[in-house]
């Protein structure tokens, strides 16, 4: 289960304060030490942990929490609020264009869940807005990628524009956009190539597609199971492409929490959606407060 170790350790750290009418500074110091270790063990970015611990400590000291009624409960509340803040406070909606179509470009490393998420998003837009999305198959390097996108699209009854693997991806996108204009699609979801790691050629290609398509949304898909690597990936893509949002996938798995808690603080970019399973319906809007509650258990 996601966050299992983190939840248990945070609960343990704060449980020790329970029942105390008054919390001493050394009690608080010990609790903060345990919270710090719990976060580091969950693979949260070091600087994020440092800032987080400082915020919680300052608030606990500053508001006379230690002297007040039920200090343990107040500290739990502060931790909850600061976790929420670290993850961005409010849910951030998908960027939309004033006039159709809204163009969404999916980027990410191979295996992160980009193609699956493209399908999930198309389905969500269809279900919730009665939208008519078109998906563009822009990953020509893995022949199976186009086949996979076509299969995903068939399952949710959404059209795919594809020109096989012999045409340059930028040209595929150009023609796909023209097709969408002719068909009056209201959303275009561009699936792009992934690699096992970030390389210059991939980034150049994505930059060219971005320059051509002027996407309203560049959604970076990262795998929550990869912790700090997901954060480094997000930084790498964001530096080159200035992404507009992140989708954190595989939160149904045994993830520790580092990616969820670090990405916003490190990159400044919001997590907009979370993937919580392999089914097309397993995509949810990311709510920082709900995630904080989930982490605290
Ligand atoms: P891509 O290479 O980035 O396009 O990745 P895919 O979309 O092919 O996904 C890679 C694998 O991850 C597939 O087996 C997906 O079913 C799986 N996957 C994607 N998102 C999720 C998720 O949220 N939860 C789980 N458990 N699996 C996922």
py3Dmol code that shows the C-alpha trace and the ligand (Angstrom):
import py3Dmol

protein = """\
ATOM      1  CA  UNK A   1       0.000   0.000   0.000  1.00  0.00           C
ATOM      2  CA  UNK A   2       1.194   3.526  -0.771  1.00  0.00           C
ATOM      3  CA  UNK A   3       2.874   5.522   2.020  1.00  0.00           C
ATOM      4  CA  UNK A   4       2.558   2.645   4.481  1.00  0.00           C
ATOM      5  CA  UNK A   5       5.945   3.123   6.131  1.00  0.00           C
ATOM      6  CA  UNK A   6       5.659   6.913   6.160  1.00  0.00           C
ATOM      7  CA  UNK A   7       2.183   6.872   7.685  1.00  0.00           C
ATOM      8  CA  UNK A   8       3.238   4.499  10.409  1.00  0.00           C
ATOM      9  CA  UNK A   9       6.345   6.464  11.292  1.00  0.00           C
ATOM     10  CA  UNK A  10       4.586   9.827  11.328  1.00  0.00           C
ATOM     11  CA  UNK A  11       1.849   8.418  13.521  1.00  0.00           C
ATOM     12  CA  UNK A  12       4.404   6.937  15.894  1.00  0.00           C
ATOM     13  CA  UNK A  13       6.323  10.191  16.078  1.00  0.00           C
ATOM     14  CA  UNK A  14       3.234  12.136  17.068  1.00  0.00           C
ATOM     15  CA  UNK A  15       1.623   9.467  19.228  1.00  0.00           C
ATOM     16  CA  UNK A  16       4.257  10.042  21.886  1.00  0.00           C
ATOM     17  CA  UNK A  17       2.914  13.548  22.447  1.00  0.00           C
ATOM     18  CA  UNK A  18      -0.586  12.325  23.056  1.00  0.00           C
ATOM     19  CA  UNK A  19      -2.013  12.674  26.558  1.00  0.00           C
ATOM     20  CA  UNK A  20       0.589  15.255  27.471  1.00  0.00           C
ATOM     21  CA  UNK A  21      -1.033  18.366  28.896  1.00  0.00           C
ATOM     22  CA  UNK A  22       2.155  20.219  28.165  1.00  0.00           C
ATOM     23  CA  UNK A  23       4.832  19.465  25.601  1.00  0.00           C
ATOM     24  CA  UNK A  24       8.372  20.469  26.453  1.00  0.00           C
ATOM     25  CA  UNK A  25      10.761  21.860  23.898  1.00  0.00           C
ATOM     26  CA  UNK A  26      12.778  18.692  24.113  1.00  0.00           C
ATOM     27  CA  UNK A  27       9.636  16.584  23.461  1.00  0.00           C
ATOM     28  CA  UNK A  28       9.027  18.693  20.377  1.00  0.00           C
ATOM     29  CA  UNK A  29      12.634  18.414  19.272  1.00  0.00           C
ATOM     30  CA  UNK A  30      12.444  14.622  19.526  1.00  0.00           C
ATOM     31  CA  UNK A  31       9.161  14.519  17.577  1.00  0.00           C
ATOM     32  CA  UNK A  32      10.596  16.725  14.849  1.00  0.00           C
ATOM     33  CA  UNK A  33      13.678  14.541  14.653  1.00  0.00           C
ATOM     34  CA  UNK A  34      11.487  11.483  14.074  1.00  0.00           C
ATOM     35  CA  UNK A  35       9.336  13.282  11.498  1.00  0.00           C
ATOM     36  CA  UNK A  36      12.490  14.364   9.683  1.00  0.00           C
ATOM     37  CA  UNK A  37      13.816  10.804   9.581  1.00  0.00           C
ATOM     38  CA  UNK A  38      10.423   9.458   8.469  1.00  0.00           C
ATOM     39  CA  UNK A  39      10.349  11.886   5.541  1.00  0.00           C
ATOM     40  CA  UNK A  40      13.933  11.198   4.526  1.00  0.00           C
ATOM     41  CA  UNK A  41      13.297   7.471   4.653  1.00  0.00           C
ATOM     42  CA  UNK A  42      10.251   8.000   2.416  1.00  0.00           C
ATOM     43  CA  UNK A  43      12.672   9.491  -0.117  1.00  0.00           C
ATOM     44  CA  UNK A  44      11.477  13.076   0.209  1.00  0.00           C
ATOM     45  CA  UNK A  45      13.938  15.637  -1.151  1.00  0.00           C
ATOM     46  CA  UNK A  46      16.405  16.800   1.497  1.00  0.00           C
ATOM     47  CA  UNK A  47      15.714  20.525   1.110  1.00  0.00           C
ATOM     48  CA  UNK A  48      11.974  19.923   1.149  1.00  0.00           C
ATOM     49  CA  UNK A  49      12.354  18.005   4.414  1.00  0.00           C
ATOM     50  CA  UNK A  50      14.464  20.755   5.934  1.00  0.00           C
ATOM     51  CA  UNK A  51      11.973  23.481   5.030  1.00  0.00           C
ATOM     52  CA  UNK A  52       9.038  21.381   6.155  1.00  0.00           C
ATOM     53  CA  UNK A  53      10.511  20.611   9.557  1.00  0.00           C
ATOM     54  CA  UNK A  54      11.427  24.260  10.093  1.00  0.00           C
ATOM     55  CA  UNK A  55       7.909  25.428   9.242  1.00  0.00           C
ATOM     56  CA  UNK A  56       6.284  22.941  11.599  1.00  0.00           C
ATOM     57  CA  UNK A  57       8.730  23.708  14.406  1.00  0.00           C
ATOM     58  CA  UNK A  58       8.336  27.485  14.035  1.00  0.00           C
ATOM     59  CA  UNK A  59       4.572  27.253  14.060  1.00  0.00           C
ATOM     60  CA  UNK A  60       4.502  24.907  17.031  1.00  0.00           C
ATOM     61  CA  UNK A  61       6.780  27.214  19.032  1.00  0.00           C
ATOM     62  CA  UNK A  62       5.297  30.468  17.778  1.00  0.00           C
ATOM     63  CA  UNK A  63       1.644  29.858  18.453  1.00  0.00           C
ATOM     64  CA  UNK A  64       2.254  28.751  22.009  1.00  0.00           C
ATOM     65  CA  UNK A  65       1.015  25.339  20.989  1.00  0.00           C
ATOM     66  CA  UNK A  66       3.217  23.739  23.582  1.00  0.00           C
ATOM     67  CA  UNK A  67       1.434  25.570  26.389  1.00  0.00           C
ATOM     68  CA  UNK A  68      -2.049  25.394  24.950  1.00  0.00           C
ATOM     69  CA  UNK A  69      -4.839  22.872  25.104  1.00  0.00           C
ATOM     70  CA  UNK A  70      -4.138  19.470  23.669  1.00  0.00           C
ATOM     71  CA  UNK A  71      -0.747  20.202  22.083  1.00  0.00           C
ATOM     72  CA  UNK A  72      -0.568  16.794  20.388  1.00  0.00           C
ATOM     73  CA  UNK A  73      -3.715  17.465  18.384  1.00  0.00           C
ATOM     74  CA  UNK A  74      -2.510  20.897  17.437  1.00  0.00           C
ATOM     75  CA  UNK A  75       0.784  19.535  16.180  1.00  0.00           C
ATOM     76  CA  UNK A  76      -1.002  16.902  14.103  1.00  0.00           C
ATOM     77  CA  UNK A  77      -3.048  19.726  12.596  1.00  0.00           C
ATOM     78  CA  UNK A  78       0.057  21.772  11.826  1.00  0.00           C
ATOM     79  CA  UNK A  79       1.749  18.761  10.197  1.00  0.00           C
ATOM     80  CA  UNK A  80      -1.378  18.124   8.130  1.00  0.00           C
ATOM     81  CA  UNK A  81      -1.539  21.750   6.970  1.00  0.00           C
ATOM     82  CA  UNK A  82       2.160  21.922   6.156  1.00  0.00           C
ATOM     83  CA  UNK A  83       2.011  18.645   4.189  1.00  0.00           C
ATOM     84  CA  UNK A  84      -0.856  20.140   2.203  1.00  0.00           C
ATOM     85  CA  UNK A  85       1.103  23.340   1.608  1.00  0.00           C
ATOM     86  CA  UNK A  86       4.168  21.400   0.475  1.00  0.00           C
ATOM     87  CA  UNK A  87       2.061  19.658  -2.157  1.00  0.00           C
ATOM     88  CA  UNK A  88       0.586  22.917  -3.460  1.00  0.00           C
ATOM     89  CA  UNK A  89      -2.440  23.689  -1.256  1.00  0.00           C
ATOM     90  CA  UNK A  90      -5.189  23.624  -3.921  1.00  0.00           C
ATOM     91  CA  UNK A  91      -6.071  21.297  -6.789  1.00  0.00           C
ATOM     92  CA  UNK A  92      -4.977  22.869 -10.084  1.00  0.00           C
ATOM     93  CA  UNK A  93      -7.306  22.248 -13.024  1.00  0.00           C
ATOM     94  CA  UNK A  94      -6.286  21.307 -16.537  1.00  0.00           C
ATOM     95  CA  UNK A  95      -5.383  24.339 -18.673  1.00  0.00           C
ATOM     96  CA  UNK A  96      -7.976  24.962 -21.328  1.00  0.00           C
ATOM     97  CA  UNK A  97      -7.954  27.059 -24.442  1.00  0.00           C
ATOM     98  CA  UNK A  98     -10.601  29.764 -24.958  1.00  0.00           C
ATOM     99  CA  UNK A  99     -11.358  28.337 -28.358  1.00  0.00           C
ATOM    100  CA  UNK A 100     -11.231  24.741 -29.513  1.00  0.00           C
ATOM    101  CA  UNK A 101      -9.155  22.728 -29.627  1.00  0.00           C
ATOM    102  CA  UNK A 102      -7.355  22.535 -26.314  1.00  0.00           C
ATOM    103  CA  UNK A 103      -4.021  20.921 -27.039  1.00  0.00           C
ATOM    104  CA  UNK A 104      -2.460  18.611 -24.490  1.00  0.00           C
ATOM    105  CA  UNK A 105       1.034  17.240 -25.001  1.00  0.00           C
ATOM    106  CA  UNK A 106       2.003  14.158 -22.996  1.00  0.00           C
ATOM    107  CA  UNK A 107       5.690  13.758 -22.144  1.00  0.00           C
ATOM    108  CA  UNK A 108       7.648  11.426 -19.911  1.00  0.00           C
ATOM    109  CA  UNK A 109      10.114   8.588 -19.703  1.00  0.00           C
ATOM    110  CA  UNK A 110       9.307   5.195 -21.153  1.00  0.00           C
ATOM    111  CA  UNK A 111       7.264   3.076 -18.785  1.00  0.00           C
ATOM    112  CA  UNK A 112       6.088   5.972 -16.626  1.00  0.00           C
ATOM    113  CA  UNK A 113       2.538   5.501 -17.886  1.00  0.00           C
ATOM    114  CA  UNK A 114       2.309   8.203 -20.544  1.00  0.00           C
ATOM    115  CA  UNK A 115       0.252   6.279 -23.109  1.00  0.00           C
ATOM    116  CA  UNK A 116      -2.051   4.800 -20.480  1.00  0.00           C
ATOM    117  CA  UNK A 117      -2.567   8.252 -18.967  1.00  0.00           C
ATOM    118  CA  UNK A 118      -3.311   9.761 -22.385  1.00  0.00           C
ATOM    119  CA  UNK A 119      -6.137   7.222 -22.698  1.00  0.00           C
ATOM    120  CA  UNK A 120      -7.379   7.818 -19.174  1.00  0.00           C
ATOM    121  CA  UNK A 121      -7.459  11.556 -19.771  1.00  0.00           C
ATOM    122  CA  UNK A 122      -9.304  11.202 -23.081  1.00  0.00           C
ATOM    123  CA  UNK A 123     -11.862   8.998 -21.362  1.00  0.00           C
ATOM    124  CA  UNK A 124     -12.270  11.468 -18.500  1.00  0.00           C
ATOM    125  CA  UNK A 125     -12.851  14.376 -20.896  1.00  0.00           C
ATOM    126  CA  UNK A 126     -15.352  12.311 -22.834  1.00  0.00           C
ATOM    127  CA  UNK A 127     -17.249  11.231 -19.739  1.00  0.00           C
ATOM    128  CA  UNK A 128     -17.233  14.516 -17.880  1.00  0.00           C
ATOM    129  CA  UNK A 129     -17.541  17.031 -20.690  1.00  0.00           C
ATOM    130  CA  UNK A 130     -18.970  15.033 -23.520  1.00  0.00           C
ATOM    131  CA  UNK A 131     -15.779  16.020 -25.316  1.00  0.00           C
ATOM    132  CA  UNK A 132     -14.563  14.670 -28.665  1.00  0.00           C
ATOM    133  CA  UNK A 133     -10.822  14.204 -28.255  1.00  0.00           C
ATOM    134  CA  UNK A 134      -8.392  13.134 -30.950  1.00  0.00           C
ATOM    135  CA  UNK A 135      -5.198  11.373 -29.962  1.00  0.00           C
ATOM    136  CA  UNK A 136      -2.067  11.766 -32.053  1.00  0.00           C
ATOM    137  CA  UNK A 137       0.457   8.923 -32.123  1.00  0.00           C
ATOM    138  CA  UNK A 138       3.814  10.681 -32.004  1.00  0.00           C
ATOM    139  CA  UNK A 139       6.050   7.902 -30.709  1.00  0.00           C
ATOM    140  CA  UNK A 140       7.602   6.419 -33.831  1.00  0.00           C
ATOM    141  CA  UNK A 141      10.573   4.765 -32.150  1.00  0.00           C
ATOM    142  CA  UNK A 142       8.742   1.894 -30.535  1.00  0.00           C
ATOM    143  CA  UNK A 143       6.469   0.232 -33.136  1.00  0.00           C
ATOM    144  CA  UNK A 144       4.522  -1.259 -30.251  1.00  0.00           C
ATOM    145  CA  UNK A 145       3.804   2.232 -28.940  1.00  0.00           C
ATOM    146  CA  UNK A 146       1.439   3.110 -31.786  1.00  0.00           C
ATOM    147  CA  UNK A 147      -0.261  -0.257 -31.508  1.00  0.00           C
ATOM    148  CA  UNK A 148      -0.661   0.283 -27.771  1.00  0.00           C
ATOM    149  CA  UNK A 149      -2.178   3.743 -28.248  1.00  0.00           C
ATOM    150  CA  UNK A 150      -4.571   2.393 -30.881  1.00  0.00           C
ATOM    151  CA  UNK A 151      -5.664  -0.354 -28.508  1.00  0.00           C
ATOM    152  CA  UNK A 152      -6.152   2.049 -25.618  1.00  0.00           C
ATOM    153  CA  UNK A 153      -8.133   4.355 -27.912  1.00  0.00           C
ATOM    154  CA  UNK A 154     -10.332   1.546 -29.209  1.00  0.00           C
ATOM    155  CA  UNK A 155     -11.220   0.602 -25.642  1.00  0.00           C
ATOM    156  CA  UNK A 156     -12.560   4.078 -24.945  1.00  0.00           C
ATOM    157  CA  UNK A 157     -13.846   4.741 -28.457  1.00  0.00           C
ATOM    158  CA  UNK A 158     -11.600   7.695 -29.259  1.00  0.00           C
ATOM    159  CA  UNK A 159     -10.002   8.260 -32.692  1.00  0.00           C
ATOM    160  CA  UNK A 160      -6.235   8.120 -33.194  1.00  0.00           C
ATOM    161  CA  UNK A 161      -4.313   9.984 -35.853  1.00  0.00           C
ATOM    162  CA  UNK A 162      -1.246   8.029 -36.916  1.00  0.00           C
ATOM    163  CA  UNK A 163       1.127   7.843 -39.864  1.00  0.00           C
ATOM    164  CA  UNK A 164       3.100   4.784 -38.810  1.00  0.00           C
ATOM    165  CA  UNK A 165       6.752   4.904 -37.866  1.00  0.00           C
ATOM    166  CA  UNK A 166       8.360   6.296 -41.031  1.00  0.00           C
ATOM    167  CA  UNK A 167       7.225   9.901 -40.799  1.00  0.00           C
ATOM    168  CA  UNK A 168       8.928  12.506 -38.630  1.00  0.00           C
ATOM    169  CA  UNK A 169       6.956  13.075 -35.392  1.00  0.00           C
ATOM    170  CA  UNK A 170       6.792  16.834 -35.950  1.00  0.00           C
ATOM    171  CA  UNK A 171       5.178  16.206 -39.335  1.00  0.00           C
ATOM    172  CA  UNK A 172       2.785  13.686 -37.782  1.00  0.00           C
ATOM    173  CA  UNK A 173       1.697  16.291 -35.265  1.00  0.00           C
ATOM    174  CA  UNK A 174       1.322  18.933 -37.989  1.00  0.00           C
ATOM    175  CA  UNK A 175      -0.969  16.708 -40.005  1.00  0.00           C
ATOM    176  CA  UNK A 176      -2.799  15.533 -36.883  1.00  0.00           C
ATOM    177  CA  UNK A 177      -3.599  19.119 -35.948  1.00  0.00           C
ATOM    178  CA  UNK A 178      -4.991  19.743 -39.438  1.00  0.00           C
ATOM    179  CA  UNK A 179      -7.110  16.624 -39.161  1.00  0.00           C
ATOM    180  CA  UNK A 180      -8.472  17.760 -35.791  1.00  0.00           C
ATOM    181  CA  UNK A 181      -9.349  21.127 -37.247  1.00  0.00           C
ATOM    182  CA  UNK A 182     -11.227  19.504 -40.100  1.00  0.00           C
ATOM    183  CA  UNK A 183     -13.074  17.205 -37.696  1.00  0.00           C
ATOM    184  CA  UNK A 184     -13.740  19.924 -35.079  1.00  0.00           C
ATOM    185  CA  UNK A 185     -12.255  17.928 -32.226  1.00  0.00           C
ATOM    186  CA  UNK A 186     -12.297  19.893 -29.010  1.00  0.00           C
ATOM    187  CA  UNK A 187      -9.261  18.251 -27.440  1.00  0.00           C
ATOM    188  CA  UNK A 188      -6.045  16.990 -28.959  1.00  0.00           C
ATOM    189  CA  UNK A 189      -3.877  14.684 -26.915  1.00  0.00           C
ATOM    190  CA  UNK A 190      -0.411  14.213 -28.366  1.00  0.00           C
ATOM    191  CA  UNK A 191       1.426  11.079 -27.272  1.00  0.00           C
ATOM    192  CA  UNK A 192       5.163  11.576 -27.645  1.00  0.00           C
ATOM    193  CA  UNK A 193       8.185   9.315 -27.500  1.00  0.00           C
ATOM    194  CA  UNK A 194       9.747   8.331 -24.205  1.00  0.00           C
ATOM    195  CA  UNK A 195      13.244   7.094 -23.503  1.00  0.00           C
ATOM    196  CA  UNK A 196      14.770   5.148 -20.673  1.00  0.00           C
ATOM    197  CA  UNK A 197      16.459   8.363 -19.642  1.00  0.00           C
ATOM    198  CA  UNK A 198      16.436  12.003 -20.640  1.00  0.00           C
ATOM    199  CA  UNK A 199      18.604  12.641 -23.688  1.00  0.00           C
ATOM    200  CA  UNK A 200      19.180  15.629 -25.891  1.00  0.00           C
ATOM    201  CA  UNK A 201      17.661  14.168 -29.024  1.00  0.00           C
ATOM    202  CA  UNK A 202      14.406  13.402 -27.226  1.00  0.00           C
ATOM    203  CA  UNK A 203      14.273  16.871 -25.723  1.00  0.00           C
ATOM    204  CA  UNK A 204      14.996  18.538 -29.073  1.00  0.00           C
ATOM    205  CA  UNK A 205      12.184  16.613 -30.687  1.00  0.00           C
ATOM    206  CA  UNK A 206       9.756  17.487 -27.896  1.00  0.00           C
ATOM    207  CA  UNK A 207      10.799  21.149 -28.108  1.00  0.00           C
ATOM    208  CA  UNK A 208      10.043  21.128 -31.835  1.00  0.00           C
ATOM    209  CA  UNK A 209       6.616  19.603 -31.263  1.00  0.00           C
ATOM    210  CA  UNK A 210       5.937  22.187 -28.573  1.00  0.00           C
ATOM    211  CA  UNK A 211       6.982  25.031 -30.898  1.00  0.00           C
ATOM    212  CA  UNK A 212       4.688  23.731 -33.618  1.00  0.00           C
ATOM    213  CA  UNK A 213       1.628  22.816 -31.558  1.00  0.00           C
ATOM    214  CA  UNK A 214       1.681  25.564 -28.878  1.00  0.00           C
ATOM    215  CA  UNK A 215       0.088  23.194 -26.360  1.00  0.00           C
ATOM    216  CA  UNK A 216      -2.152  24.641 -23.671  1.00  0.00           C
ATOM    217  CA  UNK A 217      -0.966  21.910 -21.371  1.00  0.00           C
ATOM    218  CA  UNK A 218       2.282  19.964 -21.269  1.00  0.00           C
ATOM    219  CA  UNK A 219       1.634  17.093 -18.917  1.00  0.00           C
ATOM    220  CA  UNK A 220       4.629  15.240 -17.604  1.00  0.00           C
ATOM    221  CA  UNK A 221       3.931  11.686 -16.495  1.00  0.00           C
ATOM    222  CA  UNK A 222       6.185  10.360 -13.753  1.00  0.00           C
ATOM    223  CA  UNK A 223       6.180   7.066 -11.904  1.00  0.00           C
ATOM    224  CA  UNK A 224       5.647   7.580  -8.169  1.00  0.00           C
ATOM    225  CA  UNK A 225       7.427   4.312  -7.456  1.00  0.00           C
ATOM    226  CA  UNK A 226      10.735   5.849  -8.531  1.00  0.00           C
ATOM    227  CA  UNK A 227      10.873   8.416  -5.706  1.00  0.00           C
ATOM    228  CA  UNK A 228      13.760  10.867  -6.077  1.00  0.00           C
ATOM    229  CA  UNK A 229      14.322   9.748  -9.671  1.00  0.00           C
ATOM    230  CA  UNK A 230      10.824  10.959 -10.471  1.00  0.00           C
ATOM    231  CA  UNK A 231      11.758  14.321  -9.004  1.00  0.00           C
ATOM    232  CA  UNK A 232      14.990  14.495 -11.016  1.00  0.00           C
ATOM    233  CA  UNK A 233      13.050  13.530 -14.148  1.00  0.00           C
ATOM    234  CA  UNK A 234      10.535  16.273 -13.470  1.00  0.00           C
ATOM    235  CA  UNK A 235      13.346  18.813 -13.079  1.00  0.00           C
ATOM    236  CA  UNK A 236      14.964  17.661 -16.321  1.00  0.00           C
ATOM    237  CA  UNK A 237      11.789  17.871 -18.399  1.00  0.00           C
ATOM    238  CA  UNK A 238      10.743  21.125 -16.792  1.00  0.00           C
ATOM    239  CA  UNK A 239      14.102  22.790 -17.491  1.00  0.00           C
ATOM    240  CA  UNK A 240      13.831  21.988 -21.188  1.00  0.00           C
ATOM    241  CA  UNK A 241      10.101  22.233 -21.824  1.00  0.00           C
ATOM    242  CA  UNK A 242       8.610  24.340 -19.049  1.00  0.00           C
ATOM    243  CA  UNK A 243       5.883  21.788 -18.382  1.00  0.00           C
ATOM    244  CA  UNK A 244       2.523  22.972 -17.073  1.00  0.00           C
ATOM    245  CA  UNK A 245       1.575  20.019 -14.916  1.00  0.00           C
ATOM    246  CA  UNK A 246       2.545  16.611 -13.636  1.00  0.00           C
ATOM    247  CA  UNK A 247       0.686  13.301 -13.535  1.00  0.00           C
ATOM    248  CA  UNK A 248       1.931  11.033 -10.795  1.00  0.00           C
ATOM    249  CA  UNK A 249       1.231   7.420 -11.710  1.00  0.00           C
ATOM    250  CA  UNK A 250       1.204   4.109  -9.845  1.00  0.00           C
ATOM    251  CA  UNK A 251       0.019   5.561  -6.569  1.00  0.00           C
ATOM    252  CA  UNK A 252      -1.880   2.304  -6.139  1.00  0.00           C
ATOM    253  CA  UNK A 253       1.486   0.612  -5.712  1.00  0.00           C
ATOM    254  CA  UNK A 254       3.908   0.394  -2.864  1.00  0.00           C
ATOM    255  CA  UNK A 255       5.257   3.930  -3.208  1.00  0.00           C
ATOM    256  CA  UNK A 256       6.977   5.622  -0.283  1.00  0.00           C
ATOM    257  CA  UNK A 257       5.823   9.200  -0.763  1.00  0.00           C
ATOM    258  CA  UNK A 258       8.980  11.008  -1.862  1.00  0.00           C
ATOM    259  CA  UNK A 259       7.722  11.955  -5.311  1.00  0.00           C
ATOM    260  CA  UNK A 260       4.291  13.141  -4.155  1.00  0.00           C
ATOM    261  CA  UNK A 261       5.826  15.313  -1.463  1.00  0.00           C
ATOM    262  CA  UNK A 262       8.789  16.712  -3.405  1.00  0.00           C
ATOM    263  CA  UNK A 263       7.722  17.446  -6.971  1.00  0.00           C
ATOM    264  CA  UNK A 264       5.759  20.611  -6.399  1.00  0.00           C
ATOM    265  CA  UNK A 265       8.287  22.100  -4.003  1.00  0.00           C
ATOM    266  CA  UNK A 266      11.303  21.237  -6.169  1.00  0.00           C
ATOM    267  CA  UNK A 267       9.926  22.142  -9.620  1.00  0.00           C
ATOM    268  CA  UNK A 268       7.234  24.676  -8.748  1.00  0.00           C
ATOM    269  CA  UNK A 269       4.898  22.777 -11.062  1.00  0.00           C
ATOM    270  CA  UNK A 270       1.610  21.342  -9.812  1.00  0.00           C
ATOM    271  CA  UNK A 271       0.665  17.702  -9.737  1.00  0.00           C
ATOM    272  CA  UNK A 272      -2.673  17.819 -11.560  1.00  0.00           C
ATOM    273  CA  UNK A 273      -3.675  14.162 -11.693  1.00  0.00           C
ATOM    274  CA  UNK A 274      -2.788  10.882 -10.047  1.00  0.00           C
ATOM    275  CA  UNK A 275      -2.916   7.430 -11.612  1.00  0.00           C
ATOM    276  CA  UNK A 276      -4.165   4.795  -9.235  1.00  0.00           C
ATOM    277  CA  UNK A 277      -4.368   1.641 -11.314  1.00  0.00           C
ATOM    278  CA  UNK A 278      -4.137   0.179 -14.796  1.00  0.00           C
ATOM    279  CA  UNK A 279      -7.797   0.593 -15.725  1.00  0.00           C
ATOM    280  CA  UNK A 280      -8.924   3.535 -17.859  1.00  0.00           C
ATOM    281  CA  UNK A 281     -11.056   4.838 -14.985  1.00  0.00           C
ATOM    282  CA  UNK A 282      -8.097   4.959 -12.582  1.00  0.00           C
ATOM    283  CA  UNK A 283      -7.227   8.641 -12.986  1.00  0.00           C
ATOM    284  CA  UNK A 284      -8.103  11.204 -10.333  1.00  0.00           C
ATOM    285  CA  UNK A 285      -7.659  14.917  -9.824  1.00  0.00           C
ATOM    286  CA  UNK A 286      -4.875  15.563  -7.320  1.00  0.00           C
ATOM    287  CA  UNK A 287      -6.054  17.249  -4.128  1.00  0.00           C
ATOM    288  CA  UNK A 288      -3.140  18.193  -1.844  1.00  0.00           C
ATOM    289  CA  UNK A 289      -5.326  18.201   1.293  1.00  0.00           C
ATOM    290  CA  UNK A 290      -6.730  14.751   0.581  1.00  0.00           C
ATOM    291  CA  UNK A 291      -3.253  13.443  -0.117  1.00  0.00           C
ATOM    292  CA  UNK A 292      -2.019  14.896   3.179  1.00  0.00           C
ATOM    293  CA  UNK A 293      -4.842  13.125   5.025  1.00  0.00           C
ATOM    294  CA  UNK A 294      -4.009   9.922   3.226  1.00  0.00           C
ATOM    295  CA  UNK A 295      -0.347  10.214   4.177  1.00  0.00           C
ATOM    296  CA  UNK A 296      -1.243  10.860   7.812  1.00  0.00           C
ATOM    297  CA  UNK A 297      -3.591   7.854   7.788  1.00  0.00           C
TER     298      UNK A 297
END
"""
ligand_1 = """\
28
LIG
P 4.679 4.805 -21.319
O 5.877 4.037 -21.817
O 5.076 5.968 -20.481
O 3.711 5.171 -22.393
O 3.953 3.835 -20.267
P 2.654 2.941 -20.424
O 1.447 3.771 -20.550
O 2.908 1.906 -21.467
O 2.621 2.263 -18.995
C 3.613 1.367 -18.524
C 2.977 0.365 -17.594
O 2.531 1.015 -16.413
C 1.759 -0.327 -18.177
O 1.776 -1.687 -17.808
C 0.591 0.389 -17.514
O -0.559 -0.426 -17.398
C 1.165 0.698 -16.155
N 0.539 1.842 -15.509
C 0.344 3.096 -15.984
N -0.244 3.873 -15.060
C -0.444 3.107 -13.963
C -1.010 3.324 -12.646
O -1.459 4.424 -12.281
N -1.010 2.257 -11.796
C -0.505 1.039 -12.148
N -0.554 0.062 -11.251
N 0.034 0.812 -13.358
C 0.055 1.814 -14.251
"""
view = py3Dmol.view(width=600, height=400)
view.addModel(protein, "pdb")
view.setStyle({"model": 0}, {"cartoon": {"style": "trace"}})
view.addModel(ligand_1, "xyz")
view.setStyle({"model": 1}, {"stick": {}})
view.zoomTo()
view.show()
